[in-house]
Amino acid sequence: NYLVSINDSIPVTAGLVLHLDAAQGVTAALSNTITTWADVSGNGKNFSAVGEPDWGAVLTPTGIKAVHFDGINDRLQRTASLTGFPTGNTDRTLFLVARYNSATASGGFAYGTDNLNQAFALSAKNPGGQLVLGGYGSANDLVSTTPGMGAGWLVQSGLLSAGVGTLFKDGTQIGQFAHTYNTVLSKMVLGADLGNAGFVGMDVAAVLLYNRVLSEGERADVNTYLRSKYLVDTTPPTLALPSNI
């Protein structure tokens, strides 16, 4: 299990309206089947499980139990209040620490509605597997040329700033477009299409949503924090002793 150190704190909390952390807040049955994933931002936007998402069958590279979706009938969702989430075309920043494995529909993390242009999402496209900053509907999606499906663990992030959407992988910009979103608060979904058109086989370690645009320096700090906590194993290697000792 991951041990929280005294330095294990998010470097940027101003404007944080959703924080899912696989190292805390997950409630699971004895079979490791998840029942809820609690928002630890303090805003109480908790997820409930549908199907049998698993906690513990998969670990992140640093040894934290990840939330695992089999891509068949698993998802986490919330249909209760999303008060405080960015709406319309207002500024926002979103991070997702995940590994995409399979899909029967485009998906990842999304909130809003399944009406055209009424959502905001980080996902992998189906088919193709490219990383996407989505609004729901192909005309509203920024589809990169960067593979997400089968690419291993990554930090996917996106922001909306004054009507310009930008998509990043591991802190590096991979796409940008001018777009007027019309995000409407209705529900949020992880591991499936927002409109229940299909599922995504994926492993998830964290989701962070801010109701503002993070500066370049703030985004770099959050990326470094997420990668060091979940993805980069900094454990010193074990030195093998000579066989004649």
Beta strands, then each sheet from edge to edge (+ up, - down):
strand 1: 16-21
strand 2: 26-28
strand 3: 34-37
strand 4: 47-50
strand 5: 54-59
strand 6: 65-70
strand 7: 75-78
strand 8: 92-103
strand 9: 107-112
strand 10: 119-124
strand 11: 130-134
strand 12: 142-147
strand 13: 154-161
strand 14: 164-169
strand 15: 172-178
strand 16: 187-192
strand 17: 200-210
sheet 1: 1+ 17- 6+ 5-
sheet 2: 1+ 17- 8+ 13- 14+ 15-
sheet 3: 2+ 3- 4+ 7- 16+ 9- 10+ 11- 12+
end
